[in-house]
């Protein structure tokens, strides 16, 4: 249809729609970053809805402004300041998940053709959010301690960059954690070249082992870091509630954009989450999540060790939701998914081609351990490995 805007050409090529397809009973999905539904505090949230509607229902059901429910912003500020963020409630806006934060920042900063620096690979949902604004990309290869900052320095020396998008904790999809030295270096580079950093941090509270590192926002010295967080991974994604932290001047402009986008995030949901935090031990809830996801990660690594053929390797993350699977260079995980894995085996994953802005890498996949149970993980990885073994045999025979 020639009536469609040019941006739809880019938004239709991200693969985001494949993360959460219509699931039938026999499909095993390792694709989307779905939390474990057994960990949703269903009864507690039910009680919070009842309490809010009983005690403050008329207010909760009314329009409010785009900044969000102040008591919840104050609770978030208090929690984050325990980690040396040094912020106030006035530097927080509540969003409809971190995904809306990605869209708002892109809307704030991007004109058609502007250049963004992204990690390679990176979160396909971010590429989908940015695609609507028709940018170009410069990619940073991932190293064991985070993105290649030597390459970043070369890019910043030669190109005009609108912002740098990074996932410092349990990077999606590789699971890599950016080292403290690289976090500090990244802030130095952003300051030197006057560039904004967009820090996407939905897995911040899901570390299974190792040392917690300071966020980029807490290291920010010139107000250049915009930071995103979310209740989707740590409470429930159906609430569609996240937060965005930014310097007041930037936040004012983001608020104007949110006004025109949706007026506000749902007030009732915000008051319910604030009530839940007031009446329950959220630290214990997070501890339970970490124990659950660590166990699921271990189940998936055990299955991969048992079934995965030689010639493949996978990451060993200390937190988050994902393992990064890599095969020989001549394998095309996207082709395997669409021709065999999905239609025949009914197993889903995210092929690496959808996780690179350049669409240039085919021999990898993101697989999530967060939602399935042990038996499903074992069976699914067994079937996945059998297909990969057969595909590898065919490729070697050519």
ZARO-547238 format. One line per field, with one value per residue (C-alpha): residue number from 0; x, y, z. Coordinates in nm, 3 decimals. Layout:
<atoms>
i <- [NUM,...]
c1 <- [X,...]
c2 <- [Y,...]
c3 <- [Z,...]
</atoms>
This chain:
<atoms>
i <- [0,1,2,3,4,5,6,7,8,9,10,11,12,13,14,15,16,17,18,19,20,21,22,23,24,25,26,27,28,29,30,31,32,33,34,35,36,37,38,39,40,41,42,43,44,45,46,47,48,49,50,51,52,53,54,55,56,57,58,59,60,61,62,63,64,65,66,67,68,69,70,71,72,73,74,75,76,77,78,79,80,81,82,83,84,85,86,87,88,89,90,91,92,93,94,95,96,97,98,99,100,101,102,103,104,105,106,107,108,109,110,111,112,113,114,115,116,117,118,119,120,121,122,123,124,125,126,127,128,129,130,131,132,133,134,135,136,137,138,139,140,141,142,143,144,145,146,147,148,149,150,151,152,153,154,155,156,157,158,159,160,161,162,163,164,165,166,167,168,169,170,171,172,173,174,175,176,177,178,179,180,181,182,183,184,185,186,187,188,189,190,191,192,193,194,195,196,197,198,199,200,201,202,203,204,205,206,207,208,209,210,211,212,213,214,215,216,217,218,219,220,221,222,223,224,225,226,227,228,229,230,231,232,233,234,235,236,237,238,239,240,241,242,243,244,245,246,247,248,249,250,251,252,253,254,255,256,257,258,259,260,261,262,263,264,265,266,267,268,269,270,271,272,273,274,275,276,277,278,279,280,281,282,283,284,285,286,287,288,289,290,291,292,293,294,295,296,297,298,299,300,301,302,303,304,305,306,307,308,309,310,311,312,313,314,315,316,317,318,319,320,321,322,323,324,325,326,327,328,329,330,331,332,333,334,335,336,337,338,339,340,341,342,343,344,345,346,347,348,349,350,351,352,353,354,355,356,357,358,359,360,361,362,363,364,365,366,367,368,369,370,371,372,373,374,375,376,377,378,379,380,381,382,383,384,385,386,387,388,389,390,391,392,393,394,395,396,397]
c1 <- [0.000,0.162,-0.026,0.194,0.471,0.828,0.901,0.687,0.953,1.192,0.939,0.820,1.169,1.261,1.122,0.971,0.633,0.792,0.884,0.532,0.332,-0.008,0.095,-0.079,-0.059,0.235,0.468,0.775,0.890,1.241,1.190,1.025,1.164,0.856,0.889,0.793,0.415,0.447,0.629,0.354,0.218,-0.139,-0.312,-0.117,-0.190,-0.557,-0.563,-0.392,-0.651,-0.928,-0.768,-0.702,-1.051,-1.209,-1.003,-0.913,-1.112,-1.252,-0.905,-0.744,-1.000,-0.958,-0.720,-0.381,-0.071,0.200,0.467,0.297,0.174,0.402,0.404,0.530,0.795,0.905,0.931,1.141,1.367,1.421,1.508,1.743,1.914,2.018,2.235,2.375,2.164,2.124,1.786,1.451,1.098,1.100,1.363,1.138,0.853,0.641,0.605,0.407,0.697,1.057,0.953,0.768,1.080,1.274,1.015,1.003,1.381,1.392,1.113,1.302,1.635,1.605,1.549,1.546,1.899,2.051,2.313,2.276,2.549,2.419,2.578,2.610,2.405,2.135,1.769,1.541,1.267,1.495,1.572,1.197,1.133,1.409,1.308,0.998,1.229,1.441,1.792,2.121,2.337,2.697,2.760,2.989,3.104,3.050,3.356,3.357,3.338,3.098,3.097,3.418,3.491,3.800,3.566,3.329,3.607,3.682,3.316,3.282,3.594,3.457,3.077,2.798,2.615,2.276,2.294,2.459,2.223,2.355,2.226,2.495,2.352,2.301,2.295,2.011,2.089,2.443,2.405,2.732,2.783,2.967,3.269,3.310,3.611,3.408,3.117,3.350,3.516,3.179,3.080,3.414,3.360,3.004,3.121,3.413,3.203,2.881,2.668,2.365,2.371,2.048,2.086,1.833,1.840,1.541,1.752,1.918,1.770,1.813,2.177,2.232,2.598,2.884,2.910,2.649,2.801,2.696,2.452,2.557,2.305,2.469,2.806,2.666,2.846,2.692,2.329,2.394,2.244,1.879,1.803,1.513,1.376,1.073,0.836,0.775,1.060,1.035,0.659,0.439,0.452,0.074,0.091,0.280,0.465,0.822,1.021,1.251,1.519,1.665,1.810,1.524,1.572,1.549,1.267,1.052,1.072,1.004,0.699,0.566,0.610,0.433,0.146,0.093,0.139,-0.096,-0.159,-0.046,0.036,-0.270,-0.319,-0.497,-0.203,0.044,-0.153,-0.185,0.192,0.255,0.013,0.179,0.521,0.380,0.224,0.469,0.834,0.960,1.319,1.208,1.010,1.324,1.525,1.267,1.290,1.668,1.658,1.395,1.575,1.911,1.760,1.605,1.934,2.103,1.839,1.899,2.279,2.252,2.034,2.272,2.568,2.377,2.242,2.418,2.647,3.013,3.079,2.834,2.889,2.667,2.702,2.699,2.522,2.521,2.170,1.888,1.675,1.884,2.155,2.338,2.389,2.644,2.711,2.950,2.966,2.791,2.470,2.166,1.955,1.684,1.642,1.645,1.377,1.143,1.189,1.220,1.220,0.891,0.675,0.796,0.941,0.720,1.017,1.087,1.393,1.520,1.764,2.070,1.986,1.708,1.949,2.199,2.114,2.320,2.123,2.460,2.501,2.308,2.486,2.345,2.026,1.887,1.715,1.523,1.506,1.279,0.927,0.947,0.960,1.237,1.072,0.991,1.345,1.494,1.262,1.289,1.669,1.685,1.475,1.660,1.994,1.881,1.781,2.106,2.306,2.123,2.163,2.533,2.574,2.401,2.611,2.935,2.829,2.800]
c2 <- [0.000,0.324,0.518,0.370,0.577,0.488,0.388,0.075,-0.077,-0.082,-0.172,-0.475,-0.627,-0.646,-0.991,-0.861,-1.014,-1.361,-1.320,-1.378,-1.560,-1.718,-2.026,-2.359,-2.642,-2.825,-2.528,-2.491,-2.130,-2.034,-1.710,-1.438,-1.310,-1.423,-1.443,-1.755,-1.723,-1.934,-1.638,-1.382,-1.266,-1.315,-1.318,-1.021,-0.813,-0.909,-0.781,-0.458,-0.397,-0.451,-0.221,0.060,0.046,0.035,0.311,0.537,0.413,0.742,0.894,0.582,0.573,0.942,1.106,1.215,1.370,1.193,1.196,0.920,0.847,1.041,0.797,0.525,0.755,0.836,0.466,0.408,0.702,0.572,0.224,0.353,0.593,0.295,0.220,0.574,0.702,1.038,1.117,1.257,1.160,1.457,1.282,0.979,0.931,0.614,0.443,0.158,-0.082,-0.008,-0.062,0.271,0.432,0.313,0.467,0.796,0.838,0.760,1.010,1.266,1.238,1.091,1.246,1.028,0.917,0.992,0.745,0.534,0.322,-0.021,-0.336,-0.629,-0.832,-0.638,-0.646,-0.685,-0.485,-0.184,-0.212,-0.229,0.081,0.276,0.158,0.380,0.685,0.552,0.578,0.434,0.221,0.175,-0.156,-0.239,-0.602,-0.761,-0.870,-1.078,-0.765,-0.561,-0.369,-0.287,0.068,0.100,0.067,0.317,0.573,0.532,0.580,0.890,1.039,1.012,1.020,1.228,1.000,1.082,0.830,0.510,0.225,-0.034,-0.308,-0.319,-0.599,-0.949,-0.808,-0.919,-1.156,-1.253,-1.235,-1.039,-0.790,-0.469,-0.437,-0.145,-0.022,-0.016,0.160,0.433,0.454,0.477,0.773,0.940,0.895,1.025,1.334,1.394,1.368,1.515,1.208,1.072,0.715,0.515,0.255,-0.030,-0.217,-0.455,-0.736,-0.515,-0.709,-1.058,-1.137,-1.497,-1.470,-1.223,-0.861,-0.595,-0.311,0.055,0.156,0.394,0.643,0.637,0.707,0.989,1.319,1.546,1.435,1.236,0.901,0.819,0.498,0.255,0.003,-0.223,-0.413,-0.659,-0.895,-0.853,-0.833,-0.907,-0.796,-0.769,-0.463,-0.281,-0.054,0.070,0.381,0.627,0.834,1.145,1.485,1.734,1.921,1.600,1.464,1.772,1.712,1.340,1.425,1.645,1.354,1.115,1.365,1.336,0.960,0.828,1.111,0.884,0.530,0.373,0.535,0.235,0.008,0.255,0.281,-0.098,-0.146,0.121,-0.059,-0.393,-0.251,-0.097,-0.419,-0.690,-0.788,-0.703,-0.793,-1.147,-1.162,-1.066,-1.328,-1.589,-1.480,-1.506,-1.857,-1.966,-1.828,-1.960,-2.308,-2.273,-2.152,-2.457,-2.688,-2.544,-2.561,-2.923,-3.008,-2.834,-3.020,-3.345,-3.301,-3.024,-3.160,-3.068,-2.747,-2.536,-2.318,-2.126,-1.851,-1.899,-1.589,-1.488,-1.343,-1.241,-1.463,-1.574,-1.802,-1.712,-2.011,-2.005,-2.259,-2.301,-2.004,-2.190,-2.256,-2.031,-2.040,-1.829,-2.073,-2.368,-2.201,-2.124,-2.446,-2.706,-2.596,-2.405,-2.594,-2.947,-2.952,-2.669,-2.515,-2.141,-1.925,-1.587,-1.621,-1.399,-1.220,-1.037,-0.930,-0.742,-0.401,-0.497,-0.822,-0.980,-1.272,-1.597,-1.862,-1.784,-1.782,-1.643,-1.901,-1.815,-2.040,-1.814,-1.948,-2.326,-2.595,-2.853,-3.122,-2.877,-2.739,-3.089,-3.207,-2.885,-2.871,-3.239,-3.181,-2.857,-3.036,-3.324,-3.085,-2.887,-3.209,-3.308,-2.961,-2.962,-3.305,-3.182,-2.864,-3.064,-3.292,-3.003]
c3 <- [0.000,-0.111,0.159,0.431,0.584,0.491,0.851,0.813,0.589,0.885,1.154,0.957,0.947,1.316,1.400,1.725,1.642,1.667,2.034,2.165,1.895,1.937,2.135,2.079,2.328,2.172,2.113,2.333,2.327,2.428,2.232,2.438,2.766,2.955,3.334,3.525,3.584,3.898,4.053,3.991,4.331,4.212,4.549,4.682,4.371,4.395,4.751,4.645,4.372,4.624,4.880,4.631,4.484,4.829,4.987,4.695,4.398,4.269,4.252,4.105,3.824,3.731,3.482,3.619,3.464,3.266,3.539,3.734,4.085,4.316,4.612,4.377,4.230,4.585,4.670,4.357,4.436,4.790,4.661,4.393,4.630,4.841,4.536,4.514,4.226,4.399,4.244,4.353,4.255,4.017,3.802,3.744,3.500,3.507,3.169,3.020,3.060,2.969,2.607,2.609,2.749,2.444,2.216,2.405,2.399,2.027,1.970,2.177,2.000,1.651,1.313,1.003,0.920,1.263,1.384,1.699,1.854,1.964,2.098,1.858,1.925,2.108,2.216,1.916,2.090,2.107,1.736,1.674,1.885,1.712,1.363,1.359,1.351,1.060,1.208,1.092,1.321,1.428,1.603,1.896,1.910,2.250,2.448,2.766,2.984,2.772,2.443,2.258,2.375,2.156,1.862,2.026,2.053,1.683,1.597,1.813,1.655,1.304,1.323,1.475,1.718,1.870,2.155,2.273,2.366,2.612,2.842,3.113,3.330,3.184,2.836,2.615,2.444,2.552,2.932,2.955,3.240,3.159,3.388,3.627,3.430,3.111,3.282,3.398,3.057,2.883,3.101,3.020,2.645,2.660,2.846,2.610,2.294,2.441,2.371,2.560,2.694,2.703,2.980,2.957,3.287,3.328,3.481,3.743,4.039,3.890,3.970,4.085,4.177,4.174,4.277,4.205,4.004,4.006,3.735,3.463,3.597,3.941,3.774,3.560,3.622,3.357,3.326,3.008,3.114,3.059,3.250,3.207,3.457,3.464,3.690,3.405,3.497,3.874,3.939,3.635,3.271,3.246,3.469,3.188,3.427,3.412,3.490,3.319,3.496,3.336,3.404,3.471,3.143,2.942,3.155,3.089,2.716,2.758,2.967,2.683,2.441,2.675,2.708,2.334,2.327,2.596,2.849,3.134,3.236,3.401,3.742,3.888,3.809,3.958,4.283,4.301,4.264,4.529,4.761,4.694,4.781,5.097,5.228,5.118,5.156,4.808,4.896,4.979,4.655,4.461,4.649,4.549,4.186,4.186,4.331,4.077,3.772,3.886,3.907,3.562,3.417,3.567,3.419,3.073,3.102,3.219,2.918,2.680,2.827,2.784,2.433,2.240,1.965,1.930,1.744,1.945,2.250,2.491,2.749,3.127,3.261,3.628,3.600,3.372,3.146,2.849,2.716,2.395,2.165,1.884,1.612,1.321,1.084,0.800,0.997,0.951,1.268,1.102,0.815,1.056,1.269,0.980,0.782,1.057,1.417,1.425,1.172,1.248,1.600,1.737,1.917,1.906,1.973,1.853,1.561,1.575,1.251,1.439,1.714,1.499,1.358,1.053,1.001,0.928,1.171,1.123,1.329,1.673,1.877,2.201,2.420,2.736,3.040,3.249,3.182,3.106,3.373,3.404,3.194,2.915,2.914,2.894,2.619,2.419,2.434,2.340,2.028,1.946,1.972,1.753,1.477,1.507,1.489,1.172,1.018,1.100,0.939,0.624,0.612,0.647,0.365,0.117]
</atoms>
